[in-house]
Amino acid sequence: MLQESNHPERRTRARQRIAFSCDLYLCATGETCGGILRSLDFGGARVKLNSRNIALSGRVQLRTGTEDHGSFRVVWQNGQEIGLQALIA
């Protein structure tokens, strides 16, 4: 967590931190990988992947339980953590 930093915050609203089990459906391959949904808002999400040996890119569908949160694009990955940008249909 950044305490005293001059790092500019690009979000206009704070994301709620959460910890829900989730699945990412990889649209390009049809595969599914599991993770923990760490934050979610109208513009994007952050997920910690269960697997250490996976690199994601492109479009994914985000699901928690029986709820489909829609389509997202992987915009960054740092180890097991990925950042997702919401795609508007």
N, C-alpha and C positions, 0 to 999 in steps of 0.2 A: 504494500500500500504506500502510495506517495504521500508524504506528510508535508514538508516544506519544499516545494518544487516550483520551478518556473515553466514546467511543461504545460502547454496550452491544452485545455479540455475542448474537444471538438463537439461533443454532444451538448444539446441544449437542455436535456433532462438527464437526471441521474438514473442509471439502470438499477433495478432491484436485484440484489444478489439472492440466488436460490440454489437449490441442489436437488434436482429431479432426474431420475433415470430417463434416458432418451435414446432414440434410434435415429440414425441418419441414413436415409435411402439415397444411395449414390446414383443419380439419374443417368450418368454415362455408362455405367457397368451393370446396374440392376442389383448390386450388392448392398448389404446393410451392415453398418457398424454401430456399436453401442457406445454410450458415453454418459456423462453427467452434465445436464444443462445448468450452467453457472449463473447466467443472466440472460434476460429476454426483455426486449421492448419493441415498439413499432418499427424501429429501423434496423434491428439486428439482434444477434445473440452471441454468447460465448459458451463453448462446450469443451469439456475435458474428455478426451477420448479414452476408452478403456484399453486400447492397444497402444503399445509404445512404438510399434514398427509399421506405422501406416502414414502415408503422406496423402492428403486430400487436396483436391482442387476442383473447380467447376461448380456445377449446380447440385444441390442436395435438397431433399425434403426432410423436415424436422418433425418428429413425432414424440409425444410423451404419453404413455399409456394408450388410450384410445383417441387422444386429441391430436389432430394434424395442425401444425402451426404454419404450414405453407412452404413456399420455395425460398431458398436462400442461395447466395453465392459465397463460396469460401474466399475470403479476402486476405487472410493471413494465417500462418501456423507457426507456433513456437513449441516444438516438442509435441506433447500431448494436447496442448491448448490450441483451439482454432477460433477465429473470429468470423462471423457470418453476417452478410448484409442481406436484408430482406429484399426480395424481388416483388415488385408490384405487378400483378397480372393485368 
